[in-house]
Amino acid sequence: MTVIIAQDSPDAIRGILKRWFIEPKPQVFVGSINRSVRSQVIDYIRQNAQGIRLLIIHSASNAQGFIIEQINDPDRSLFRHEGFYLIAAPQSNPADYPF
């Protein structure tokens, strides 16, 4: 299973993704493709859509059962800590939280 969340993607790239995935919500693509096809699709997007932001989650045989990849997303940081994937979002003002 592969899930791709795209931001700022041109219509041509959305069309390419729709060949292999369903799009249950705008810019969210879900499909069950093999590793080779997934790699080719991602490489094509990297070469032909500079500036597109992608979050790619696909199944793997690890503790969490998936791998997360990120392309061109400066708003969030992806960390791997002791085999687990963590995503850090920018913090807002700590005074906004009552606890």
Secondary structure in CASP SS format (residue, H / E / C, confidence):
PFRMAT SS
TARGET T0000
AUTHOR 0000-0000-0000
METHOD secondary structure of the structure
MODEL  1
M C 1.00
T E 1.00
V E 1.00
I E 1.00
I E 1.00
A E 1.00
Q E 1.00
D C 1.00
S C 1.00
P C 1.00
D H 1.00
A H 1.00
I H 1.00
R H 1.00
G H 1.00
I H 1.00
L H 1.00
K H 1.00
R H 1.00
W H 1.00
F C 1.00
I E 1.00
E E 1.00
P E 1.00
K E 1.00
P C 1.00
Q C 1.00
V E 1.00
F E 1.00
V E 1.00
G E 1.00
S C 1.00
I C 1.00
N C 1.00
R H 1.00
S H 1.00
V H 1.00
R H 1.00
S H 1.00
Q H 1.00
V H 1.00
I H 1.00
D H 1.00
Y H 1.00
I H 1.00
R H 1.00
Q H 1.00
N H 1.00
A C 1.00
Q C 1.00
G C 1.00
I C 1.00
R E 1.00
L E 1.00
L E 1.00
I E 1.00
I E 1.00
H E 1.00
S E 1.00
A C 1.00
S C 1.00
N C 1.00
A C 1.00
Q C 1.00
G C 1.00
F E 1.00
I E 1.00
I E 1.00
E E 1.00
Q E 1.00
I E 1.00
N C 1.00
D C 1.00
P C 1.00
D C 1.00
R C 1.00
S E 1.00
L E 1.00
F E 1.00
R E 1.00
H E 1.00
E C 1.00
G C 1.00
F E 1.00
Y E 1.00
L E 1.00
I E 1.00
A E 1.00
A C 1.00
P C 1.00
Q C 1.00
S C 1.00
N C 1.00
P H 1.00
A H 1.00
D H 1.00
Y C 1.00
P C 1.00
F C 1.00
END
